Amino acid sequence: MNRSLRIGALGAALVTMAACGAGTPDRLEPDSPALAGLPPDVVQERLADPELLETVDSAPEGERVLMTQLNVSSTVFCRDVVTARDAWLLSGTRPQTPAVARPDHPEDGFDEFMDGWVSMVDDAVDSGDPDGLRDWLLGDGGCRDVVADPQDPQRTIVDVLAG
């Protein structure tokens, strides 16, 4: 087969595969520049979660990186808020709101979303009542379903706070 026929056949095969949706959408890898700056262990953990991958794969292409960045960052933040609440209960001293794990190059919308979470946690801490943090952690759409400890992936934050 001559060179032009081979190139044409290869091109036709690639077009056919793309048209048929062969494979999964491009996925971020743990060493992706979009995830640089985030804790590598949590990046690895979250990218191994089939539910997250399904959600990200079904999202519009322009939202996938943001969704992944937010998922990793919010997982860290939720766990840190649980730790801060536990310390508050033990010491009686109001904690500082945990810092947000930020990627080196956050997508548009990342800072606004996480700044909103920080503001809500600040309000809960400022209330002077550790139950304010508990309520925030258990709220819908937040931390309740986050795995509390990657060594025990069956226990979520709601399980930990239930006792």
Secondary structure, DSSP 8 states (H G I E B T S, - for coil): --HHHHHHHHHHHHHHHHHTT-S------TT-GGGTTS-HHHHHHHHT-HHHHHHHHHS-GGGHHHHHHHHHHHHHHHHHHHHHHHHHHHH------------SS--TTHHHHHHHHHHHHHHHHHTT-HHHHHHHHHSTTTTTTSBS-TTSTT-BHHHHHH-
